[in-house]
Amino acid sequence: MMMVISSMDKLDALSTATKNFIAAAAIFVLTLAAYSNSFHSEFHYDDLHQIVENNSVRGLSNIPGFFREPDMGSYLVGAKGYRPVTYSSFAVNYAISGYKVWSYHLFNFILHFLNAFMVFLLIGYTIKSTGREGGFLPALTASLVFAVHPIQTYAVTYVSGRAVLLASFFYLVAFLAFIRYRSGAGGRASKYLLVSTIPILYLLGLLSKEMAVSLPVTMLAYDLLITAPERKGRARSFHTWLPHMSLLLVLAGYILYKKRLMGYAAAQDLPYGAFQYLMSEAKALLMYVRLLLLPVNQNIDYRLPLTTASDALVVLSWLMTGLAIWLLFRARKEYAAVSFFGFWFFITLAPESTLVPIYDIAAEYRLYLPSAGFIAALVVLAPRVIKAPARRALLAGAVVVLLCLLTAGRNAVWATEYTLWSDVIKKTPGSYSGYINRGKALFADRQYFESIKDLKKAVEFAGTPAEVSKVHNNMGLCYMSLEMDEDAADEFRKAIAADSELVEAYDNLGMVYYGLGRYGEAAVVLGEGIALNPGYGPDHAMLAGTYAKLGRYAEALSEMKEACRLSPKDFNNRCNMAVIYMCNGMPDEALREAMIAAGLAGDDKERAQLRDLMGKLKGNARRPRMEGMGK
């Protein structure tokens, strides 16, 4: 015990810069140890429509568009999302590594490390502001627990969890700038710089994910619990309220702009109201506390049922929440830091877990930023419960090591689509998401019959016509791969019958009809799909090929022009455009398109294909064969 006390005295004697370096190194090493097996985890869930299948992230030139067009966040028709900073970061990753996952995970890891270090600084500054010394070890312990807690894997290992990481990053930097501003350190120029930077950081947080909205309330709580006691008797000035007013102006502007872009400011309409959601979140809160204290049996699809009437668990949760808030309020004088961090937990959790309905009743990523307050409150309170420094140090070390192991184990679950959704099915046997997504993973691995088994289970648990439609569409793809075209067509027709707006089903049914030589039916179905999503180039290309098979060359030319407009650098489109020009008796235009295609050929196969096409065009062949017509 004397050795521990001596070590603490030596730490307290170190300079602030040295302490910060030690903390940063410890956080980095332990976080890397916990996440070292995560850098090759596959894309999952929203990653597929936001990144893998989203053409918008494939060019840095699209970044300005993310700030103007909410539809650019996903390739799905009608899937709006306004998180332009997050989507821009995906475009940067694509520019670095394409679809190789390492750069996406490295980006997330760096953000998480920086957030954990800022949690360390935040806790240390807050403890110091309450007039207490010896804040280094509590701050380091809490930041390490935050960094390696397995509840964070949903935000860190899941690539699309980056929205949470980015919003938290700007939130924490803004809050540290606010603390610096409140401390009065630096001259007038420094204060003006800080007070002008805070609203910019707040806006960047909102443009990363809406959860950053609570920053003004957290700042107010800090003023009331930490700053106000120090300023007792001092006159309140304009400068005192300037940071708060600037954030409220930013929030008002953000809400108005988002409402103009998307038609709503908070969330889309859902089949349940605010009060039902609040009661459901009361139960979710009990689960969240359990996961923070005992992080086992984690799941990305908890499927908590909607609570439509108050019951015993709802009442218990409200009583416990009320008691916690009352105790935190009572502790504001003697344990100001504990009080603030406890309120931090509730304030940062509130935007997604109170009155604004969201599709998922419970999701682990919602605990990312709130967990910082929850963990900090427990760690700062620990010396009041465990008096011996040696025992606290041993307990802290054991907890951090255990959490590292649990996080590494959770990352192994995130490794592939198959392992992730198998884990969901094991823990939530009635999970529609589990079966349809594992079915997709099996399909990607060419295990078509096994995929069909999972998809048939998914139909049993589908809750909406849209979910039923997606399952039938996926089953159709399995049958197509097995060359069972009539069965595939039947599944695609079922998909359209269940949800007439599922564009993919029209595309796929059109392909089946095309392959079966039923060109007239293919043209009708593809036309219906294009009416739903006119901006998808491959559909126009496929319809052009269908019209060409029917001898309707003028219509084929119109569709292929649109396909080339939407995908101007597609080699097959340019080759087929040359063919269609020739079919329309326009040889000069055909040769021009072939020359454009020559500049797009990427391998020997495409160059050989082009030589064959050029030979036919120069030989004035009336009907050269069309290549690459299809999706």
C-alpha positions in Angstrom: 0.0 0.0 0.0 2.9 2.4 0.8 4.3 1.7 -2.7 0.9 2.7 -4.3 0.7 5.9 -2.2 4.3 6.8 -3.1 3.6 6.2 -6.8 0.6 8.5 -6.5 2.7 11.2 -5.0 5.2 10.9 -7.8 2.4 11.2 -10.4 1.0 14.3 -8.7 4.5 15.9 -8.9 4.7 15.5 -12.7 3.9 18.3 -15.0 0.5 18.5 -16.8 2.1 17.8 -20.2 3.9 14.7 -18.9 0.6 13.4 -17.3 -1.2 14.0 -20.5 1.4 12.1 -22.5 1.3 9.2 -20.1 -2.5 9.1 -20.3 -2.5 9.3 -24.1 0.0 6.5 -24.3 -1.9 4.2 -21.9 -5.2 4.9 -23.6 -3.7 4.2 -27.1 -2.0 1.0 -26.1 -4.9 -0.5 -24.3 -7.5 0.6 -26.9 -5.3 -0.9 -29.7 -5.0 -4.1 -27.7 -8.8 -4.3 -27.4 -9.5 -3.5 -31.1 -6.5 -5.1 -32.8 -8.7 -7.9 -34.2 -11.3 -5.4 -35.6 -9.5 -3.9 -38.6 -10.6 -6.6 -41.1 -14.2 -6.8 -40.0 -16.6 -6.8 -42.9 -19.1 -4.1 -43.8 -22.5 -4.7 -42.1 -26.1 -3.6 -42.1 -26.3 0.1 -43.0 -22.8 0.0 -44.4 -24.2 -1.8 -47.4 -26.6 0.8 -48.6 -24.7 3.8 -47.3 -21.2 2.8 -48.5 -20.9 -0.4 -50.5 -23.8 0.2 -52.9 -23.8 4.0 -52.7 -22.2 5.6 -55.8 -22.2 9.0 -54.0 -19.2 8.0 -51.7 -17.1 7.0 -54.7 -15.9 10.5 -55.5 -14.6 13.4 -53.4 -16.3 15.8 -55.8 -19.7 14.6 -54.4 -18.9 16.0 -50.9 -20.6 19.4 -51.4 -23.7 17.5 -52.6 -24.0 15.7 -49.2 -24.7 19.1 -47.6 -27.5 19.9 -50.1 -29.1 16.5 -51.0 -30.3 14.2 -48.2 -31.0 11.4 -50.8 -27.2 11.0 -51.4 -26.6 9.3 -48.1 -28.0 6.0 -49.4 -28.6 4.2 -52.7 -32.1 3.2 -51.5 -35.0 5.1 -53.0 -36.6 7.4 -50.5 -34.0 6.7 -47.8 -33.2 10.2 -46.6 -30.5 10.9 -44.1 -28.9 14.2 -43.4 -25.4 13.5 -41.9 -23.2 15.2 -44.5 -20.0 15.2 -42.4 -20.3 11.5 -41.8 -20.9 10.7 -45.5 -18.1 13.0 -46.5 -15.7 10.9 -44.3 -16.8 7.7 -46.1 -15.9 9.4 -49.4 -12.5 10.2 -48.0 -12.1 6.5 -47.0 -13.1 5.3 -50.5 -10.6 7.7 -52.0 -7.9 6.0 -49.8 -8.7 2.3 -50.0 -11.8 1.8 -52.1 -13.8 -1.0 -50.5 -10.8 -2.4 -48.5 -12.1 -2.1 -45.0 -8.8 -1.3 -43.2 -8.9 2.4 -43.7 -12.6 2.7 -42.5 -11.7 0.8 -39.3 -8.5 2.8 -38.8 -10.5 6.0 -39.1 -13.0 4.8 -36.5 -10.2 3.6 -34.2 -8.4 7.0 -34.3 -11.7 8.8 -33.6 -12.4 6.5 -30.6 -8.9 7.0 -29.2 -9.2 10.8 -29.5 -12.6 10.7 -27.8 -11.2 8.6 -25.0 -8.4 11.0 -24.5 -10.8 14.0 -24.4 -12.9 12.1 -21.8 -9.7 12.0 -19.7 -9.1 15.7 -20.1 -12.8 16.5 -19.4 -12.9 14.5 -16.2 -9.6 16.0 -15.0 -10.6 19.6 -15.7 -14.0 19.0 -14.0 -12.5 17.5 -10.9 -10.0 20.4 -10.7 -12.8 23.0 -11.2 -14.5 21.6 -8.1 -11.4 22.5 -6.1 -10.3 18.9 -5.5 -6.8 17.6 -6.2 -5.6 14.2 -7.4 -7.8 14.0 -10.4 -5.2 12.3 -12.7 -5.8 8.7 -11.6 -9.7 8.9 -11.6 -9.6 10.6 -15.0 -7.2 8.0 -16.4 -9.2 5.1 -14.9 -12.5 6.4 -16.3 -11.1 7.1 -19.7 -9.5 3.6 -20.0 -12.8 2.0 -19.0 -14.6 4.1 -21.5 -12.1 3.2 -24.2 -12.1 -0.6 -23.7 -15.7 -1.1 -22.6 -17.4 -3.6 -25.1 -20.5 -1.5 -25.3 -18.5 0.8 -27.6 -18.0 -1.9 -30.3 -21.3 -1.0 -32.0 -20.0 2.5 -32.6 -16.3 1.6 -33.2 -16.2 -1.8 -35.0 -19.4 -1.1 -37.0 -18.2 1.3 -39.8 -21.5 3.2 -39.9 -21.2 3.7 -36.2 -18.8 6.5 -37.2 -21.7 8.9 -37.1 -21.7 8.5 -33.3 -17.9 8.8 -33.1 -17.8 12.0 -35.2 -20.7 13.6 -33.3 -19.1 12.7 -30.0 -15.7 14.0 -31.2 -17.1 17.5 -32.1 -19.3 17.4 -28.9 -16.3 16.8 -26.7 -14.0 19.3 -28.4 -16.7 21.9 -28.1 -17.2 21.1 -24.5 -13.5 21.3 -23.7 -13.4 24.7 -25.5 -16.3 25.8 -23.3 -14.5 24.7 -20.1 -11.4 26.6 -21.3 -13.6 29.7 -22.0 -15.1 29.5 -18.6 -11.7 29.1 -16.9 -10.8 32.6 -18.1 -7.4 31.4 -19.2 -5.7 33.3 -22.0 -6.2 36.9 -23.2 -9.2 38.5 -24.9 -8.2 37.2 -28.3 -8.1 33.7 -27.0 -11.6 34.0 -25.4 -13.1 35.4 -28.7 -11.5 32.5 -30.6 -13.0 30.0 -28.2 -16.4 31.5 -28.1 -16.5 31.6 -32.0 -15.2 28.0 -32.3 -17.8 26.4 -30.0 -20.9 27.0 -32.3 -18.9 25.8 -35.3 -18.0 22.6 -33.6 -21.6 22.2 -32.4 -22.8 22.5 -36.0 -20.3 19.9 -37.2 -21.5 17.6 -34.5 -25.2 18.0 -35.6 -24.1 17.4 -39.2 -22.5 14.2 -38.1 -25.4 12.8 -36.1 -28.4 14.5 -34.5 -27.5 13.1 -31.0 -25.2 16.2 -30.6 -28.3 18.3 -30.0 -27.9 18.0 -26.2 -24.7 20.1 -26.0 -26.4 23.3 -24.9 -28.1 21.5 -22.0 -24.9 19.8 -20.9 -23.1 23.2 -20.9 -25.9 24.7 -18.8 -25.6 21.8 -16.4 -21.9 22.5 -16.1 -22.5 26.1 -15.4 -25.1 25.4 -12.7 -23.2 22.6 -11.0 -19.5 23.5 -11.5 -19.2 27.1 -12.6 -22.0 28.8 -10.6 -20.6 28.0 -7.1 -17.3 29.6 -8.1 -19.0 32.7 -9.5 -21.3 33.3 -6.5 -21.7 37.0 -5.9 -20.3 37.9 -9.3 -22.4 39.8 -11.8 -23.7 37.9 -14.7 -22.6 39.5 -18.0 -23.3 39.2 -21.7 -20.2 37.1 -22.0 -21.5 34.6 -19.5 -24.5 33.7 -21.8 -22.8 34.2 -25.1 -21.8 30.5 -25.7 -25.4 29.4 -24.9 -27.0 32.0 -27.1 -24.7 31.1 -30.0 -25.5 27.4 -29.8 -29.3 28.1 -29.7 -28.9 30.2 -32.9 -27.0 27.4 -34.5 -29.7 24.8 -33.4 -32.5 27.0 -34.8 -30.8 27.4 -38.1 -30.0 23.7 -38.3 -33.6 22.7 -37.6 -35.1 25.1 -40.2 -32.6 24.0 -42.9 -33.1 20.3 -42.2 -36.9 20.8 -42.2 -36.7 22.5 -45.6 -34.5 19.7 -47.0 -36.3 16.7 -45.6 -39.7 17.8 -44.6 -39.2 17.1 -40.9 -36.8 18.3 -38.3 -36.5 15.5 -35.7 -37.7 12.1 -37.1 -40.0 10.6 -39.6 -43.5 9.4 -38.7 -43.6 6.0 -37.0 -46.6 3.8 -36.1 -46.2 4.8 -32.5 -46.3 8.1 -30.6 -44.0 9.9 -28.2 -45.6 8.5 -25.0 -45.5 4.9 -26.1 -41.9 5.4 -27.1 -41.1 7.0 -23.7 -42.6 4.0 -21.9 -40.6 1.6 -24.1 -37.4 3.6 -23.4 -38.0 3.3 -19.7 -37.5 -0.4 -20.1 -34.6 0.1 -22.4 -32.9 2.3 -19.7 -32.9 -0.7 -17.3 -31.2 -2.8 -19.9 -28.7 0.0 -20.7 -27.6 0.2 -17.0 -27.3 -3.5 -16.8 -25.1 -3.5 -20.0 -22.8 -0.8 -18.6 -22.4 -2.7 -15.3 -22.4 -6.2 -16.7 -21.5 -6.2 -20.4 -22.5 -9.7 -21.4 -25.0 -11.2 -23.8 -24.7 -8.2 -26.1 -26.8 -8.1 -29.3 -27.3 -5.7 -32.2 -31.0 -6.7 -32.5 -32.6 -6.7 -29.0 -36.1 -6.4 -30.5 -37.6 -5.0 -27.4 -41.4 -4.9 -27.9 -43.2 -1.6 -28.0 -44.8 -0.8 -24.6 -48.3 0.6 -25.1 -49.4 0.8 -21.5 -47.6 1.3 -18.2 -46.5 -1.8 -16.4 -44.3 -2.8 -13.4 -41.0 -2.5 -15.3 -42.0 1.0 -16.6 -42.9 2.1 -13.1 -39.7 0.6 -11.6 -37.6 2.4 -14.2 -39.3 5.8 -13.6 -38.9 5.4 -9.8 -35.2 4.5 -10.2 -34.6 7.4 -12.6 -36.4 9.8 -10.3 -34.4 8.6 -7.3 -31.1 8.8 -9.2 -31.9 12.4 -10.3 -32.9 13.4 -6.8 -29.7 11.9 -5.3 -27.6 13.6 -8.0 -29.3 16.9 -7.1 -28.7 16.4 -3.4 -25.0 15.6 -4.1 -24.4 18.8 -6.1 -22.6 20.6 -3.3 -20.5 17.9 -1.7 -19.9 15.8 -4.8 -20.3 18.3 -7.6 -18.3 16.3 -10.1 -20.3 13.1 -9.4 -23.5 15.1 -9.8 -22.4 16.7 -13.1 -21.3 13.3 -14.6 -24.5 11.7 -13.5 -26.6 14.4 -15.2 -24.3 14.0 -18.3 -25.5 10.4 -18.6 -29.2 11.4 -18.6 -28.8 14.5 -20.7 -26.8 12.9 -23.5 -29.0 9.8 -23.6 -32.2 11.9 -23.7 -32.2 12.9 -27.5 -32.6 9.3 -28.7 -34.3 7.7 -25.6 -37.2 9.9 -24.5 -39.9 11.7 -26.6 -38.6 11.6 -30.2 -39.6 8.2 -31.6 -36.9 6.2 -33.4 -37.4 2.9 -35.3 -35.2 0.8 -32.9 -36.4 0.8 -29.3 -32.9 -0.1 -28.0 -29.5 0.1 -29.6 -26.1 -0.1 -28.0 -24.5 2.8 -29.9 -26.8 5.2 -28.0 -24.6 4.6 -24.9 -21.4 5.7 -26.4 -21.4 9.3 -25.2 -23.6 8.8 -22.2 -21.3 6.0 -20.9 -18.6 8.6 -20.4 -20.7 10.3 -17.7 -21.9 7.0 -16.2 -18.4 5.6 -15.9 -16.9 8.9 -14.6 -19.5 9.2 -11.9 -18.8 5.7 -10.6 -15.0 6.2 -10.7 -15.0 9.6 -9.0 -17.3 8.2 -6.3 -15.2 5.1 -5.8 -12.8 6.6 -3.2 -15.8 7.3 -1.0 -16.7 3.6 -1.0 -13.2 1.9 -1.4 -10.9 3.7 0.9 -7.7 1.9 0.3 -5.7 3.2 -2.7 -4.1 -0.2 -3.3 -7.5 -2.0 -3.5 -8.8 0.7 -5.9 -5.8 0.3 -8.1 -6.1 -3.5 -8.2 -9.8 -3.4 -8.9 -9.3 -0.8 -11.7 -6.6 -2.8 -13.3 -8.7 -6.0 -13.2 -11.7 -4.3 -14.6 -9.8 -2.8 -17.5 -8.1 -6.1 -18.4 -11.5 -7.9 -18.2 -13.1 -5.3 -20.4 -10.3 -5.6 -23.0 -10.9 -9.3 -23.2 -14.7 -8.9 -23.6 -14.2 -6.2 -26.3 -11.8 -8.5 -28.3 -14.4 -11.3 -28.0 -17.2 -9.0 -29.2 -15.1 -7.9 -32.1 -14.7 -11.5 -33.1 -18.5 -11.6 -33.4 -18.4 -8.6 -35.7 -15.8 -10.3 -38.0 -18.2 -11.4 -40.8 -21.8 -11.0 -41.7 -22.3 -14.7 -41.0 -20.8 -14.6 -37.5 -22.6 -11.4 -36.6 -26.1 -12.5 -37.6 -25.6 -16.0 -36.3 -25.0 -14.4 -32.9 -28.3 -12.4 -33.3 -30.2 -15.6 -34.2 -28.7 -17.4 -31.2 -29.8 -14.6 -28.8 -33.0 -13.5 -30.5 -34.4 -16.7 -32.2 -37.4 -14.7 -33.6 -35.2 -12.1 -35.3 -36.3 -11.2 -38.8 -33.1 -9.2 -39.2 -31.0 -12.1 -38.1 -32.4 -14.6 -40.6 -32.6 -12.3 -43.6 -29.1 -11.0 -43.1 -27.5 -14.4 -42.4 -29.4 -15.5 -45.6 -27.6 -12.7 -47.5 -24.3 -13.8 -46.0 -24.8 -17.4 -47.1 -25.9 -16.1 -50.6 -22.6 -14.2 -50.9 -20.8 -17.4 -50.0 -22.7 -19.2 -52.7 -24.5 -21.5 -50.3 -27.8 -20.9 -52.0 -29.9 -23.8 -50.5 -28.8 -22.8 -47.0 -29.6 -19.2 -47.8 -33.1 -20.2 -48.9 -33.7 -22.0 -45.6 -32.8 -18.9 -43.6 -34.9 -16.7 -45.9 -38.0 -19.0 -45.4 -37.5 -18.5 -41.6 -37.3 -14.7 -42.2 -40.7 -14.7 -43.9 -42.2 -16.2 -40.7 -40.9 -13.3 -38.6 -41.4 -10.5 -41.1 -43.6 -7.8 -39.5 -44.4 -5.5 -42.5 -45.2 -6.0 -46.2 -41.8 -4.3 -47.0 -40.0 -6.9 -45.0 -41.9 -9.7 -46.7 -41.0 -8.2 -50.1 -37.3 -8.0 -49.3 -37.2 -11.7 -48.4 -39.0 -12.8 -51.6 -36.6 -10.7 -53.6 -33.6 -12.3 -52.0 -35.1 -15.8 -52.5 -35.5 -14.9 -56.1 -31.8 -14.1 -56.4 -31.0 -17.5 -54.9 -33.1 -19.3 -57.5 -31.5 -17.2 -60.3 -28.1 -18.3 -59.1 -29.3 -21.9 -59.2 -30.6 -21.3 -62.8 -34.1 -22.0 -61.6 -35.5 -19.0 -63.5 -39.2 -19.7 -63.3 -39.0 -20.1 -59.5 -37.0 -16.9 -59.4 -39.6 -15.0 -61.5 -42.3 -16.3 -59.1 -40.4 -15.0 -56.1 -39.9 -11.6 -57.7 -43.5 -11.3 -58.6 -44.4 -12.1 -54.9 -41.9 -9.4 -53.8 -43.7 -6.8 -56.1 -47.1 -7.9 -54.9 -46.0 -7.4 -51.2 -44.4 -4.0 -51.8 -44.9 -2.3 -55.2 -42.1 0.2 -54.5 -39.2 -2.3 -54.1 -37.2 -1.2 -57.2 -34.8 -4.1 -57.0 -37.6 -6.6 -57.6 -38.5 -5.0 -60.9 -34.9 -4.9 -61.9 -34.4 -8.6 -61.1 -37.7 -9.7 -62.7 -36.7 -7.8 -65.8 -33.4 -9.7 -65.9 -35.1 -13.0 -65.6 -37.6 -12.2 -68.4 -34.7 -11.0 -70.6 -32.8 -14.3 -69.9 -35.9 -16.3 -70.8 -36.3 -14.4 -74.1 -39.6 -12.8 -72.9 -38.4 -9.3 -74.1 -41.9 -7.7 -74.2 -42.5 -8.5 -70.5 -39.0 -7.5 -69.6 -39.5 -4.1 -71.2 -42.7 -3.5 -69.3 -41.2 -4.5 -65.9 -38.0 -2.5 -66.4 -40.1 0.5 -67.4 -42.0 0.3 -64.1 -38.8 0.0 -62.2 -37.3 3.1 -63.9 -40.5 5.1 -63.1 -39.8 4.4 -59.4 -36.1 5.2 -59.6 -35.2 7.1 -62.8 -31.7 7.9 -61.6 -30.3 4.3 -61.7 -28.2 3.9 -64.8 -28.0 0.1 -65.1 -31.8 -0.1 -65.5 -31.7 2.2 -68.5 -28.9 0.1 -70.0 -30.9 -3.1 -69.5 -34.0 -1.5 -71.0 -32.0 -0.3 -74.0 -30.8 -3.9 -74.6 -34.4 -5.2 -74.3 -35.6 -2.6 -76.8 -32.8 -3.6 -79.2 -33.9 -7.3 -79.0 -37.4 -6.1 -79.9 -36.1 -4.1 -82.9 -37.2 -0.8 -81.3 -33.8 0.9 -82.0 -34.9 4.5 -81.5 -36.2 3.8 -78.0 -33.0 1.7 -77.3 -30.9 4.7 -78.3 -32.9 7.1 -76.0 -32.4 4.7 -73.0 -28.8 4.1 -73.7 -28.1 7.8 -73.9 -29.6 8.2 -70.4 -27.5 5.3 -69.1 -24.4 6.9 -70.4 -25.4 10.3 -68.9 -25.8 8.6 -65.5 -22.7 6.5 -65.8 -20.4 8.2 -68.3 -17.3 6.1 -67.6 -19.0 2.7 -67.9 -17.1 0.7 -70.6 -20.0 -1.6 -71.4 -22.4 1.3 -71.8 -20.2 3.0 -74.3 -19.7 -0.2 -76.3 -23.4 -0.8 -76.4 -24.1 2.8 -77.3 -21.8 2.2 -80.3 -23.8 -0.9 -81.3 -27.1 0.9 -80.9 -25.9 3.9 -83.0 -25.0 1.3 -85.7 -28.4 -0.3 -85.5 -29.9 3.1 -86.1 -27.8 3.6 -89.2 -25.4 6.2 -87.6 -21.9 4.8 -88.2 -20.0 8.0 -87.5 -21.6 8.3 -84.0 -20.9 4.6 -83.5 -17.2 5.0 -84.1 -17.1 8.0 -81.9 -18.6 6.0 -79.0 -16.2 3.2 -79.7 -13.3 5.6 -79.4 -14.6 6.8 -76.0 -14.9 3.2 -74.9 -11.2 2.7 -75.9 -10.2 5.2 -73.3 -12.2 3.3 -70.6 -10.9 -0.3 -71.3 -9.4 -1.5 -68.1 -8.0 -5.0 -68.9 -7.0 -7.3 -71.8 -10.5 -8.8 -72.0 -12.1 -5.5 -72.5 -9.5 -4.4 -75.0 -10.0 -7.6 -77.0 -13.8 -7.0 -76.9 -13.2 -3.5 -78.2 -11.0 -4.7 -81.1 -13.7 -7.1 -82.2 -16.3 -4.3 -82.0 -14.1 -1.8 -83.9 -13.6 -4.4 -86.7 -17.3 -4.9 -87.1 -18.0 -1.1 -87.1 -15.3 -0.3 -89.6 -16.6 -3.2 -91.7 -20.0 -1.5 -91.7 -21.6 -4.5 -90.0 -25.3 -3.6 -89.7 -26.1 -5.6 -86.6 -22.9 -6.1 -84.5 -23.5 -8.3 -81.3 -24.2 -6.4 -78.1 -21.8 -7.0 -75.2 -22.3 -6.6 -71.5 -26.0 -5.8 -71.7 -27.4 -6.2 -68.2 -26.8 -5.1 -64.7 
